[in-house]
């Protein structure tokens, strides 16, 4: 296969898009929800939930469910879909607003006066932490908004942000399950977190919380110059502690789709197209630029014949990197990764790449991600755009808008975190000589 044409003659960008589409398809609610539904209860079935996939999950439940059904789910603006029995409410993401607060309040109303004959079906996916929001007693919406914005800009990991959110909330960290008692609670979740930890997905509203208020305060003190006085006072109060795991009462959480399944689907599609996949993992974390430089170094090794696979091949990875905001530009972690990757590759022949969020939204922009090829830095120079300057200003969106590299899909209505693929279409001269 070395140096031979692609089996189907597809252009690199088309191949990368097919791999991304395969990853997303593997996590679509219409494909994954049915196998995990519980049996209908003797009493009522009430559906609640939140996240970027919640409306599509609700629609899948409605299509299959046998029996009476009602409920309410909260999704980001633009992520709604038509449901007949379950109300879909749109709110702001990633920083909660008054609409999200009102939506959560109305959702919690559905949990009142339930009996042990009733079933609460909780549908969760990425984005639920910000959408299902109810400040703990003594805190205000502005308190939570200020902390969330500061943590997002600080480079804190999503696990750290969620640990804080759980201790500032009346619904997260197992508190929703408490509100639903004595009804049975079954959670269907699409994972966007490392290790598919149910206590982390959506900040675990139906799962007891292993993190502590002391850890939440330490996270804030590590990442914020000043912790708001109201928040610090709240976390110092023992009443802010979240429900803790009980080995005798295990929550019924069913993970219906995972990042690993999505990356595996992309790997299988790569094989079908004639590329050897090298999967680095589905849960990579770290600074976007640093992760990009590590990926570029591996791509160079493969290109020169010193890697674990030989071209034509594709390096695949998932997970959720972070961006420390230092500039005033626009962009998300995927375009930031890809711009840093382009700089590190420096026009390496035969190497193309794509990085995109499987939910279709990179950060808070209107694109899913972007693509690059060997000519992208030359294109930028001709357009008078400095790659290094845009990276320093966190303006990866502006860079790719200028060179025509943005990938726009619209909301996919699922979310299994980021997708990264580096396509090495042929080996370098030294590799060919060596072989």
VEXBAPA-541628 format. One record per residue (C-alpha): residue number from 1; z, x, y. Coordinates in pm, 1 decimal. Layout:
ATOM  num        zz        xx        yy
ATOM  NUM         Z         X         Y
...
***
This chain:
ATOM  num        zz        xx        yy
ATOM    1       0.0       0.0       0.0
ATOM    2      55.7     290.8     241.7
ATOM    3    -195.7     280.7     522.9
ATOM    4    -379.8     -16.1     371.7
ATOM    5    -465.0    -328.8     573.5
ATOM    6    -233.9    -628.7     567.6
ATOM    7    -304.6    -858.2     277.6
ATOM    8    -388.4   -1158.5     493.1
ATOM    9    -522.8    -980.5     801.9
ATOM   10    -267.3   -1144.5    1032.0
ATOM   11    -203.5    -987.1    1369.3
ATOM   12     146.2    -835.0    1404.7
ATOM   13     268.1   -1094.8    1653.8
ATOM   14     155.7   -1375.0    1423.8
ATOM   15     334.6   -1211.9    1130.3
ATOM   16     655.8   -1177.9    1331.2
ATOM   17     638.4   -1543.2    1435.2
ATOM   18     589.9   -1650.7    1073.4
ATOM   19     900.5   -1457.8     973.7
ATOM   20    1100.9   -1620.8    1253.4
ATOM   21     973.7   -1967.1    1161.1
ATOM   22    1073.2   -1909.8     797.4
ATOM   23    1424.4   -1811.9     904.8
ATOM   24    1462.1   -2122.8    1120.7
ATOM   25    1319.7   -2356.5     855.4
ATOM   26    1579.7   -2235.3     606.0
ATOM   27    1855.0   -2365.1     835.6
ATOM   28    1711.1   -2696.3     956.9
ATOM   29    1955.0   -2985.2     900.0
ATOM   30    1682.9   -3200.9     746.1
ATOM   31    1651.5   -2938.6     471.4
ATOM   32    2015.6   -2853.2     405.9
ATOM   33    2254.5   -3141.7     479.3
ATOM   34    2184.6   -3379.0     190.2
ATOM   35    2316.8   -3153.0     -86.3
ATOM   36    2659.3   -3126.2      78.3
ATOM   37    2745.3   -3486.0     164.4
ATOM   38    3064.0   -3634.9      12.3
ATOM   39    3078.1   -3971.9    -159.0
ATOM   40    3132.0   -4272.5      69.6
ATOM   41    3497.7   -4378.3     108.9
ATOM   42    3660.0   -4715.8      42.1
ATOM   43    3708.2   -4761.1     415.4
ATOM   44    3511.3   -4658.9     721.8
ATOM   45    3301.7   -4346.9     773.2
ATOM   46    3330.2   -4202.5    1123.3
ATOM   47    3103.5   -3913.3    1223.7
ATOM   48    3214.1   -3673.8    1496.8
ATOM   49    3081.1   -3333.0    1586.5
ATOM   50    2937.8   -3091.8    1835.1
ATOM   51    2693.6   -2803.9    1861.1
ATOM   52    2328.8   -2722.7    1903.9
ATOM   53    2245.0   -2870.2    1561.6
ATOM   54    2484.5   -3167.4    1574.7
ATOM   55    2226.0   -3431.4    1666.1
ATOM   56    1983.3   -3316.2    1396.3
ATOM   57    2270.3   -3306.9    1146.8
ATOM   58    2369.8   -3660.3    1246.3
ATOM   59    2012.0   -3775.4    1204.3
ATOM   60    2001.8   -3620.9     855.2
ATOM   61    2325.4   -3798.5     762.5
ATOM   62    2189.7   -4132.5     884.8
ATOM   63    1873.5   -4087.5     678.3
ATOM   64    2067.6   -4037.1     355.1
ATOM   65    2403.3   -4215.4     392.4
ATOM   66    2469.3   -4517.9     176.7
ATOM   67    2712.6   -4748.5     352.7
ATOM   68    2850.5   -4834.3     698.9
ATOM   69    2841.1   -4552.5     951.2
ATOM   70    2939.7   -4494.2    1312.3
ATOM   71    3022.4   -4196.3    1527.8
ATOM   72    2957.2   -3969.5    1822.2
ATOM   73    2835.1   -3608.7    1857.5
ATOM   74    2800.3   -3377.9    2157.6
ATOM   75    2502.8   -3144.6    2208.5
ATOM   76    2372.5   -2921.4    2489.5
ATOM   77    2119.6   -3071.5    2728.2
ATOM   78    1779.4   -3078.9    2558.5
ATOM   79    1917.3   -3063.6    2203.3
ATOM   80    1944.4   -3438.7    2147.0
ATOM   81    1741.8   -3641.9    1900.5
ATOM   82    1713.8   -4009.2    1816.2
ATOM   83    1989.3   -4157.8    1601.7
ATOM   84    2039.1   -4523.5    1526.9
ATOM   85    2409.1   -4547.0    1443.5
ATOM   86    2561.1   -4223.9    1578.6
ATOM   87    2575.3   -4179.7    1953.9
ATOM   88    2442.5   -3848.8    2088.8
ATOM   89    2590.4   -3724.1    2417.1
ATOM   90    2446.5   -3426.9    2607.6
ATOM   91    2668.0   -3187.8    2803.4
ATOM   92    2655.3   -2843.2    2964.5
ATOM   93    2667.5   -2523.0    2757.0
ATOM   94    2809.3   -2253.7    2743.7
ATOM   95    3064.3   -2337.3    3016.3
ATOM   96    3217.8   -2681.1    2976.3
ATOM   97    3177.8   -2935.4    3256.9
ATOM   98    3322.2   -3276.7    3341.7
ATOM   99    3057.3   -3445.9    3126.4
ATOM  100    3168.2   -3241.6    2827.6
ATOM  101    3530.2   -3328.9    2896.3
ATOM  102    3449.0   -3699.5    2914.1
ATOM  103    3236.3   -3677.1    2599.9
ATOM  104    3517.8   -3509.4    2407.7
ATOM  105    3765.0   -3772.1    2526.2
ATOM  106    3536.2   -4051.0    2404.5
ATOM  107    3484.5   -3871.3    2074.0
ATOM  108    3858.4   -3841.4    2016.4
ATOM  109    3898.3   -4214.9    2076.2
ATOM  110    3713.2   -4270.9    1748.4
ATOM  111    3993.0   -4095.8    1558.1
ATOM  112    4261.1   -4344.0    1656.0
ATOM  113    4401.8   -4596.3    1406.5
ATOM  114    4230.3   -4448.1    1101.0
ATOM  115    4375.4   -4502.0     753.2
ATOM  116    4389.1   -4299.6     433.2
ATOM  117    4091.0   -4504.3     307.6
ATOM  118    3871.1   -4374.3     589.8
ATOM  119    3649.9   -4066.3     605.2
ATOM  120    3590.5   -3847.7     908.6
ATOM  121    3269.4   -3647.6     870.0
ATOM  122    3276.6   -3360.0    1118.9
ATOM  123    2941.6   -3192.3    1196.6
ATOM  124    2967.5   -2846.5    1351.1
ATOM  125    2725.4   -2576.0    1456.2
ATOM  126    2700.0   -2298.0    1712.8
ATOM  127    2782.8   -2417.9    2062.4
ATOM  128    3057.0   -2655.5    1947.0
ATOM  129    3331.3   -2444.4    2104.6
ATOM  130    3198.3   -2502.6    2454.5
ATOM  131    3090.6   -2862.4    2398.6
ATOM  132    3398.6   -3008.4    2229.7
ATOM  133    3643.3   -2935.4    2507.7
ATOM  134    3981.5   -3076.9    2597.8
ATOM  135    4221.6   -2848.2    2787.1
ATOM  136    4571.7   -2815.0    2644.9
ATOM  137    4850.3   -2993.9    2833.9
ATOM  138    4928.0   -2811.9    3158.2
ATOM  139    4580.4   -2657.2    3189.7
ATOM  140    4282.2   -2781.0    3388.8
ATOM  141    3910.8   -2776.2    3329.2
ATOM  142    3873.7   -2515.2    3604.7
ATOM  143    4122.7   -2290.2    3418.9
ATOM  144    3907.1   -2298.6    3107.2
ATOM  145    3582.6   -2257.1    3303.1
ATOM  146    3710.9   -1948.7    3483.3
ATOM  147    3833.6   -1782.8    3164.2
ATOM  148    3516.2   -1862.6    2969.1
ATOM  149    3286.9   -1730.0    3242.6
ATOM  150    3490.5   -1411.4    3274.3
ATOM  151    3492.1   -1347.2    2900.2
ATOM  152    3117.3   -1412.3    2869.9
ATOM  153    3049.2   -1154.7    3140.6
ATOM  154    3297.9    -901.6    3001.7
ATOM  155    3116.7    -829.8    2675.6
ATOM  156    3392.4    -989.0    2463.1
ATOM  157    3279.3   -1085.6    2113.7
ATOM  158    3234.9   -1450.5    2022.1
ATOM  159    3531.5   -1418.6    1783.1
ATOM  160    3750.4   -1300.5    2071.3
ATOM  161    3627.9   -1577.4    2298.7
ATOM  162    3695.3   -1839.9    2032.0
ATOM  163    4045.7   -1704.9    1962.6
ATOM  164    4125.1   -1764.0    2328.4
ATOM  165    3958.3   -2105.0    2336.0
ATOM  166    4167.4   -2225.8    2039.9
ATOM  167    4490.2   -2161.1    2226.1
ATOM  168    4375.5   -2328.6    2546.0
ATOM  169    4258.4   -2645.3    2371.3
ATOM  170    4387.4   -2979.2    2246.8
ATOM  171    4113.3   -3007.2    1985.2
ATOM  172    4023.5   -2660.9    1851.7
ATOM  173    4202.2   -2448.7    1591.6
ATOM  174    4277.6   -2736.7    1352.1
ATOM  175    4398.3   -2983.6    1611.8
ATOM  176    4111.9   -3232.4    1559.1
ATOM  177    4209.0   -3266.2    1192.5
ATOM  178    4565.2   -3342.5    1298.1
ATOM  179    4438.8   -3617.3    1530.1
ATOM  180    4238.3   -3771.7    1242.9
ATOM  181    4534.0   -3804.5    1007.1
ATOM  182    4580.8   -3979.2     764.2
ATOM  183    4202.9   -4007.6     713.2
ATOM  184    4023.3   -3764.1     486.8
ATOM  185    3828.4   -3503.3     684.8
ATOM  186    3513.9   -3333.8     548.8
ATOM  187    3338.9   -3077.2     766.3
ATOM  188    2971.4   -2985.4     732.3
ATOM  189    2898.6   -2665.9     921.8
ATOM  190    2597.4   -2452.8    1004.5
ATOM  191    2733.9   -2101.9    1039.6
ATOM  192    2657.1   -1873.1    1331.2
ATOM  193    2948.2   -1635.0    1274.3
ATOM  194    3013.9   -1319.4    1067.0
ATOM  195    3132.7   -1389.3     711.0
ATOM  196    3071.8   -1763.7     771.2
ATOM  197    3440.9   -1801.7     855.1
ATOM  198    3517.2   -2177.1     887.9
ATOM  199    3803.5   -2106.4    1126.9
ATOM  200    3556.7   -1943.0    1366.8
ATOM  201    3262.7   -2186.4    1353.8
ATOM  202    3299.8   -2406.1    1660.0
ATOM  203    3649.5   -2258.6    1700.7
ATOM  204    3753.9   -2440.9    1383.6
ATOM  205    3860.0   -2787.3    1509.4
ATOM  206    3928.7   -2900.6    1151.7
ATOM  207    4056.6   -2566.6    1017.3
ATOM  208    4404.1   -2414.7    1070.0
ATOM  209    4392.8   -2109.7    1293.7
ATOM  210    4492.9   -1762.2    1166.4
ATOM  211    4489.3   -1611.7    1517.0
ATOM  212    4796.2   -1625.3    1739.1
ATOM  213    4873.0   -1697.7    2102.1
ATOM  214    4986.7   -1335.6    2140.3
ATOM  215    4645.6   -1215.0    2020.4
ATOM  216    4473.2   -1453.2    2262.6
ATOM  217    4674.0   -1314.3    2551.6
ATOM  218    4599.4    -955.8    2443.3
ATOM  219    4225.5   -1034.2    2441.2
ATOM  220    4244.8   -1167.2    2794.7
ATOM  221    4442.4    -869.1    2917.0
ATOM  222    4192.6    -632.7    2753.6
ATOM  223    3881.0    -789.8    2904.2
ATOM  224    3993.7    -942.2    3235.1
ATOM  225    4120.8    -757.9    3540.2
ATOM  226    4354.0   -1047.9    3614.8
ATOM  227    4463.1   -1324.5    3375.6
ATOM  228    4505.4   -1656.3    3563.8
ATOM  229    4874.5   -1731.7    3607.8
ATOM  230    4847.3   -2081.5    3457.8
ATOM  231    4675.1   -1946.5    3146.7
ATOM  232    4924.2   -1664.4    3099.1
ATOM  233    5217.5   -1901.1    3139.7
ATOM  234    5065.0   -2136.2    2883.8
ATOM  235    5014.3   -1861.8    2624.4
ATOM  236    5368.7   -1736.9    2670.3
ATOM  237    5494.7   -2083.8    2575.8
ATOM  238    5552.4   -2122.7    2195.7
ATOM  239    5409.8   -2476.6    2218.1
ATOM  240    5063.7   -2324.2    2275.7
ATOM  241    5055.9   -2191.9    1917.8
ATOM  242    4782.7   -2344.0    1702.7
ATOM  243    4829.5   -2497.8    1352.8
ATOM  244    4856.6   -2229.4    1085.6
ATOM  245    4702.0   -2220.2     733.8
ATOM  246    4894.3   -2389.8     452.6
ATOM  247    4800.8   -2282.1      96.4
ATOM  248    4890.7   -2631.0     -26.6
ATOM  249    4654.3   -2807.6     214.6
ATOM  250    4310.5   -2650.8     215.6
ATOM  251    4053.3   -2806.6     449.8
ATOM  252    3732.2   -2943.2     296.9
ATOM  253    3467.0   -2737.6     476.9
ATOM  254    3112.7   -2716.6     340.4
ATOM  255    2884.6   -2449.2     485.8
ATOM  256    2535.4   -2599.1     468.1
ATOM  257    2335.0   -2309.7     618.2
ATOM  258    2411.7   -1945.5     691.5
ATOM  259    2254.5   -1649.0     871.5
ATOM  260    2216.4   -1472.5     535.2
ATOM  261    2006.4   -1759.8     399.1
ATOM  262    1782.1   -1746.9     706.3
ATOM  263    1726.9   -1370.5     684.3
ATOM  264    1662.5   -1400.5     309.3
ATOM  265    1393.5   -1661.9     380.2
ATOM  266    1231.2   -1427.4     632.2
ATOM  267    1242.0   -1144.7     375.6
ATOM  268    1068.7   -1362.6     117.1
ATOM  269     801.5   -1457.1     368.9
ATOM  270     752.0   -1087.0     446.9
ATOM  271     687.8   -1014.6      78.4
ATOM  272     435.7   -1297.8      67.2
ATOM  273     251.4   -1140.5     360.7
ATOM  274     245.7    -795.5     199.5
ATOM  275     534.8    -625.1     380.1
ATOM  276     834.6    -464.5     215.5
ATOM  277    1151.0    -605.7     377.0
ATOM  278    1448.5    -386.0     459.8
ATOM  279    1744.8    -612.9     533.4
ATOM  280    2018.7    -444.9     737.1
ATOM  281    2245.1    -748.8     725.3
ATOM  282    2288.3   -1088.9     883.4
ATOM  283    2610.4   -1018.8    1072.2
ATOM  284    2543.5    -716.8    1293.9
ATOM  285    2752.7    -696.6    1609.6
ATOM  286    2788.3    -450.5    1896.8
ATOM  287    2633.5    -376.6    2233.4
ATOM  288    2270.5    -495.8    2239.7
ATOM  289    2133.0    -166.8    2373.9
ATOM  290    2328.6      45.6    2128.3
ATOM  291    2216.6    -167.4    1833.8
ATOM  292    1858.6    -137.4    1960.2
ATOM  293    1874.7     241.9    1971.3
ATOM  294    2007.3     252.1    1614.3
ATOM  295    1721.6      25.8    1499.1
ATOM  296    1468.5     243.8    1681.5
ATOM  297    1601.1     558.1    1513.5
ATOM  298    1561.2     395.3    1171.9
ATOM  299    1208.5     279.9    1256.4
ATOM  300    1113.3     635.7    1353.0
ATOM  301    1249.3     770.5    1024.8
ATOM  302    1042.1     518.5     830.2
ATOM  303     733.4     591.9    1041.4
ATOM  304     761.1     965.0     963.6
ATOM  305     816.7     907.8     591.6
ATOM  306    1188.1     985.1     592.0
ATOM  307    1321.3     630.7     552.3
ATOM  308    1443.0     407.9     269.1
ATOM  309    1110.9     216.5     256.1
ATOM  310     747.8     295.9     335.2
ATOM  311     501.8     104.6     555.2
ATOM  312     378.2    -161.7     567.6
ATOM  313     733.3    -288.5     597.1
ATOM  314     966.5    -485.3     819.5
ATOM  315    1325.5    -416.0     922.5
ATOM  316    1520.7    -743.5     935.9
ATOM  317    1864.8    -809.1    1079.4
ATOM  318    2075.4   -1094.0    1215.0
ATOM  319    2413.3   -1140.0    1377.0
ATOM  320    2519.3   -1161.5    1738.6
ATOM  321    2518.8    -866.3    1974.1
ATOM  322    2683.5    -864.3    2314.9
ATOM  323    2573.1    -774.9    2666.7
ATOM  324    2801.2    -624.0    2925.9
ATOM  325    2669.1    -765.6    3252.4
ATOM  326    2641.9    -493.2    3515.5
ATOM  327    2336.6    -610.7    3709.0
ATOM  328    2213.2    -931.5    3867.3
ATOM  329    1904.5    -999.0    3656.2
ATOM  330    1824.9   -1265.9    3400.5
ATOM  331    1813.0   -1250.1    3024.5
ATOM  332    2001.4   -1291.3    2699.1
ATOM  333    2113.9   -1056.5    2426.4
ATOM  334    1781.7   -1075.5    2236.7
ATOM  335    1559.5    -976.7    2526.7
ATOM  336    1816.7    -709.8    2621.7
ATOM  337    1797.4    -572.7    2265.6
ATOM  338    1418.5    -576.7    2268.7
ATOM  339    1382.8    -405.0    2607.0
ATOM  340    1620.6    -127.8    2496.2
ATOM  341    1424.9    -103.3    2169.2
ATOM  342    1093.5     -67.4    2354.2
ATOM  343    1236.4     215.9    2566.4
ATOM  344    1372.9     393.8    2258.4
ATOM  345    1047.5     357.0    2061.8
ATOM  346     845.5     481.1    2361.7
ATOM  347     511.9     341.9    2244.7
ATOM  348     539.4     442.9    1877.7
ATOM  349     203.6     351.4    1722.3
ATOM  350     189.8      70.4    1470.0
ATOM  351     537.4     -62.7    1548.4
ATOM  352     587.2    -418.4    1673.3
ATOM  353     908.7    -617.0    1703.8
ATOM  354    1053.9    -956.9    1779.0
ATOM  355    1408.4   -1058.8    1868.1
ATOM  356    1496.9   -1424.4    1918.3
ATOM  357    1782.7   -1668.7    1886.1
ATOM  358    1733.3   -1917.4    1602.4
ATOM  359    1853.9   -2197.7    1830.6
ATOM  360    1550.4   -2141.0    2054.8
ATOM  361    1755.8   -2039.0    2359.8
ATOM  362    1832.3   -1675.1    2442.1
ATOM  363    2147.3   -1686.1    2650.7
ATOM  364    2098.4   -1951.8    2916.5
ATOM  365    1726.1   -1899.3    2971.2
ATOM  366    1429.3   -2111.9    2860.1
ATOM  367    1297.4   -1865.4    2601.9
ATOM  368    1403.0   -1795.2    2244.4
ATOM  369    1339.8   -1422.3    2280.4
ATOM  370    1043.9   -1188.4    2312.6
ATOM  371     798.0    -961.8    2129.3
ATOM  372     686.2    -605.4    2187.5
ATOM  373     406.6    -380.8    2070.2
ATOM  374     323.3     -13.2    2121.9
ATOM  375     155.2     -84.5    2457.3
ATOM  376     439.2    -274.7    2623.8
ATOM  377     566.4      15.9    2836.9
ATOM  378     212.1      98.0    2952.6
ATOM  379     162.9    -268.6    3043.3
ATOM  380     482.6    -258.7    3245.8
ATOM  381     377.1      56.7    3432.2
ATOM  382      42.9     -99.2    3523.3
ATOM  383     229.1    -404.0    3652.1
ATOM  384     460.6    -182.6    3858.2
ATOM  385     765.2    -275.3    3650.8
ATOM  386    1030.8     -19.5    3556.4
ATOM  387    1164.2     -77.3    3205.0
ATOM  388    1470.8     139.0    3265.0
ATOM  389    1535.5     -25.8    3601.3
ATOM  390    1514.3    -376.1    3457.6
ATOM  391    1747.8    -281.0    3170.1
ATOM  392    2003.6    -138.2    3414.4
ATOM  393    1987.4    -463.8    3612.0
ATOM  394    2018.6    -680.6    3296.4
ATOM  395    1678.7    -826.5    3385.2
ATOM  396    1509.4    -826.3    3045.5
ATOM  397    1380.1   -1178.3    3108.5
ATOM  398    1204.6   -1061.2    3424.5
ATOM  399    1058.1    -763.5    3239.4
ATOM  400     906.5    -972.0    2961.0
ATOM  401     788.3   -1239.9    3201.5
ATOM  402     594.4    -967.4    3383.3
ATOM  403     428.3    -829.1    3068.3
ATOM  404     369.6   -1161.2    2893.4
ATOM  405     607.7   -1099.9    2604.7
ATOM  406     838.6   -1402.5    2620.2
ATOM  407     860.9   -1626.1    2312.6
ATOM  408     929.1   -1990.7    2396.3
ATOM  409    1000.6   -2242.6    2120.2
ATOM  410    1226.1   -2498.4    2285.1
ATOM  411    1547.2   -2604.6    2110.9
ATOM  412    1513.3   -2575.1    1732.3
ATOM  413    1821.8   -2794.2    1671.4
ATOM  414    1980.2   -2544.1    1440.5
ATOM  415    2167.8   -2219.6    1499.1
ATOM  416    2225.2   -1934.2    1254.4
ATOM  417    2247.2   -1668.8    1521.4
ATOM  418    1996.1   -1401.6    1613.6
ATOM  419    1681.5   -1293.4    1432.6
ATOM  420    1544.7    -940.3    1469.5
ATOM  421    1235.0    -801.1    1300.1
ATOM  422    1068.5    -461.6    1345.7
ATOM  423     726.4    -447.0    1183.3
ATOM  424     600.0     -99.2    1088.0
ATOM  425     237.9    -159.0    1007.3
ATOM  426     137.8     192.8     912.5
ATOM  427     297.5     535.5     871.8
ATOM  428     273.6     812.6    1127.9
ATOM  429      49.4    1117.3    1085.3
ATOM  430     328.9    1334.8     946.8
ATOM  431     409.7    1071.2     688.0
ATOM  432      47.5    1047.8     576.2
ATOM  433      17.8    1425.7     554.7
ATOM  434     344.0    1448.9     361.8
ATOM  435     222.0    1200.0     109.0
***
